[in-house]
Each structure stands twice: as structure tokens, then as C-alpha cells.
Amino acid sequence: MNTLQKKQAVFARRRIRIRAKIHGTKERPRLAIFKSHKYIYAQIINDEKGHTLVATDSRSVKGKTPVECAKMVGLEIAQKAKIAKITKVVFDRGGFLYTGKIKMVADSAREGGLEF
């Protein structure tokens, strides 16, 4: 097993471990984060029904650096959640480490009014 395969296996195990503990409900939907190499995506999901309630991504926001884009995504998801009358969520970092862009999305979503 080469280094890339080991990294992918560790990521997959981490993602499964996180999702086993986190479940979104009507009262506290799940704020799921996905990070590609180019963009960052955030969506609020009711897992009981399997519906996405609110979604946004960094393709629709303007920022100079990736961290600035992540901050804008967090603020925008919080703003859309307020419109949808969602105040409390469960944070799902999607297997990604809680640093950099993931941390910035979480902090700015809290700053925008979401509780988790």
C-alpha cells in the first residue's frame, strides 16, 4: 500500500467514524462541509427525511484567498439558515481536519448566528 492509499484509507475511516456519531434531525439539522481542491461547499441537511434545507458554496461568493472564501461561505450559510428559521445545527466536518478552511467556515457560521 503506497502513501496515497494510506491517506485515503485514514480519511475514509475518519469520515465513517464521524458520521456514525452525527445525525441531523428536524430540530437540529446537520451542517455538512465538503472541500474539493478548488471550492468549499456547505449544506444543512435533515437526515430523517433526507432533504437538503439550505446550501451554498464558494463558487457563488467572492473572496481573494481560499480562507476568505471559506469565511464568506460560513456567513452565507448562517444567513440562509436564519431565513429558513434554523438556529441550531450539528456540525459535520466530513472527515476533514478541523483546521484552516473548515475551522473558518465553522467560526464564521457561529459568528453569523448558528449554534453548535
Residue pairs with C-beta under 8 A, 6 or more apart in sequence:
1 9
11 95
12 95
14 95
15 94
15 95
18 92
18 93
18 94
18 95
19 92
22 30
22 90
22 91
22 92
23 30
23 47
23 90
24 30
24 44
24 45
24 46
24 47
24 48
24 89
24 90
24 92
25 46
25 47
25 48
26 46
26 48
26 49
27 88
28 88
28 89
28 90
29 44
29 45
29 46
29 47
29 53
29 86
29 89
29 90
30 44
30 45
30 46
30 47
30 89
30 90
30 91
30 92
31 42
31 43
31 44
31 77
31 89
31 90
31 91
31 92
31 109
31 114
31 116
32 42
32 43
32 44
32 45
32 92
32 94
33 40
33 41
33 42
33 91
33 92
33 93
33 94
33 96
33 102
33 105
33 106
34 40
34 41
34 42
34 94
35 41
35 94
35 96
35 101
35 102
39 57
39 58
39 59
39 69
40 57
40 58
40 66
40 69
40 70
40 73
40 101
40 105
41 55
41 56
41 57
41 58
41 73
42 55
42 56
42 57
42 73
42 74
42 77
42 105
42 109
43 52
43 53
43 54
43 55
43 56
43 77
44 52
44 53
44 54
44 55
44 77
44 81
44 84
44 86
44 89
45 51
45 52
45 53
46 53
53 81
53 84
53 86
54 77
54 80
54 81
54 84
54 86
55 77
55 80
56 73
56 76
56 77
56 80
57 73
58 66
58 69
58 70
58 72
58 73
60 76
61 69
61 72
61 73
61 76
62 69
62 72
63 69
63 70
63 71
63 72
66 101
67 100
67 101
67 104
69 101
70 100
70 101
70 102
70 104
70 105
70 108
71 104
71 105
71 107
71 108
72 108
73 105
73 108
74 104
74 105
74 106
74 107
74 108
74 109
74 111
74 112
75 108
75 109
75 111
75 112
77 105
77 109
77 112
77 114
78 108
78 109
78 110
78 111
78 112
78 113
78 114
79 112
81 87
81 89
81 112
81 113
81 114
82 112
82 113
86 114
87 113
87 114
87 115
88 114
88 115
88 116
89 109
89 114
89 115
89 116
90 116
91 106
91 116
93 102
93 106
96 102
98 106
106 116
109 116
110 116
